[in-house]
Amino acid sequence: MFLSDKDIKEEIERGNIVIDPLNERNIQPGSIDLILGDDFLVLDYHNEKGGIIRFNEQPIYQKRKGKIILPAKEFVLGTTLEYITLSPNIVASVQGRSSVGRRGLFIQNAGWVDPGFEGTLTLELFNPNSLPIELEPGIRICQLYLGYTRTPAEHPYSGKYKGQRGVTGSRSHLDWLKCQKKNNSYLK
């Protein structure tokens, strides 16, 4: 069940949802608009070994700050300004705002936020257009839809992105290392 504006305000009041900073005008009828932060990571394709992106190696990024121009057919990681904290019985989904999508910007392909998560949200931003897109910190970039789990999570989120501040690159190489430590078995 998704939360309405009234539910969201009540859960914020109870401390089950924390959005910092919170602009109450960004609470919509069934979501909260989030603001684009001011730091970005661009995958450094030139330094990837053999010109291939591998999930078992730490990616190399170039950090950018402030307003950036996202070239056509390019990808960048951005962040929300807001630091989010969810209680063990609240889940969230991140979606691009319609107004932003109508300009041709695709936002995230990993938009699920587990119960117990806390941190800023890293956004995967892709420009499918034939023209560049200007990304300026401070714009309302995405929406956070919130809902309840039937019961509180037995094991709230404690993964590799918990507590992240600012844009955070992929940590998929840590999954690979974890598998390697378990005798090359991917299912253990």
PyMOL commands that set and color helices and strands:
alter all, ss='L'
color gray80, all
select helices_A, chain A and resi 5-14+24-26+45-47+49-51+98-101+172-181
alter helices_A, ss='H'
color red, helices_A
select strands_A, chain A and resi 17-20+32-35+39-43+61-65+68-70+75-86+90-96+106-107+112-113+118-126+133-135+140-148
alter strands_A, ss='S'
color yellow, strands_A
deselect
rebuild
show_as cartoon
